Amino acid sequence: MKIISKQQVLQLHKSLIDNFGGIDGIRDETLLDSALASAFQTFDGTDMFPSIEEKAARLGFGLIRHAVKLGA
């Protein structure tokens, strides 16, 4: 399974800003780290989001939830 890196997210963010405008930068890298890690949470050795679709949805939710806080 491919895991999207923080660097990839930052590059995608920069590309979106360049193409569509907006504010570049990150106010709190910890929130970004949390959003990226949340899709891979486990409990008692079991994936909380076992399918690729669930992981993608959780990742999207985490990024969107913190989007307002991520802008500089």
MOCORCOR-V692925 format. One record per residue. N is the residue number from 0. PSI is psi as a letter, one per 20 degrees, with the letter a starting at -180 (none if undefined). OMEGA is omega in degrees with one decimal (* if undefined). Layout:
N;PSI;OMEGA / N;PSI;OMEGA
This chain:
0;p;176.4 / 1;q;176.7 / 2;p;179.8 / 3;p;-177.3 / 4;r;176.4 / 5;g;179.9 / 6;h;178.2 / 7;g;178.5 / 8;g;179.7 / 9;h;178.0 / 10;g;176.7 / 11;g;178.3 / 12;g;178.7 / 13;g;179.4 / 14;g;178.2 / 15;g;177.9 / 16;g;179.5 / 17;h;-176.6 / 18;h;-171.3 / 19;i;-179.1 / 20;r;-179.6 / 21;a;-177.1 / 22;p;178.2 / 23;q;176.1 / 24;r;-179.9 / 25;p;178.1 / 26;h;-175.2 / 27;o;-179.1 / 28;h;179.2 / 29;h;177.7 / 30;h;177.0 / 31;g;177.1 / 32;g;179.7 / 33;g;179.3 / 34;g;-179.1 / 35;h;-177.7 / 36;h;-171.8 / 37;h;-178.9 / 38;i;-175.7 / 39;k;177.9 / 40;q;174.0 / 41;q;172.8 / 42;p;179.7 / 43;k;176.8 / 44;j;-178.9 / 45;p;176.5 / 46;p;175.5 / 47;h;178.6 / 48;n;-168.7 / 49;h;-176.5 / 50;r;177.9 / 51;h;179.2 / 52;g;178.8 / 53;h;177.7 / 54;g;179.4 / 55;g;179.0 / 56;g;179.9 / 57;g;177.7 / 58;g;178.0 / 59;g;178.7 / 60;g;-178.6 / 61;g;179.6 / 62;g;-179.4 / 63;g;-179.2 / 64;h;-177.2 / 65;j;-174.9 / 66;g;-179.5 / 67;h;-178.4 / 68;i;-177.3 / 69;h;-179.3 / 70;q;-177.9 / 71;none;*
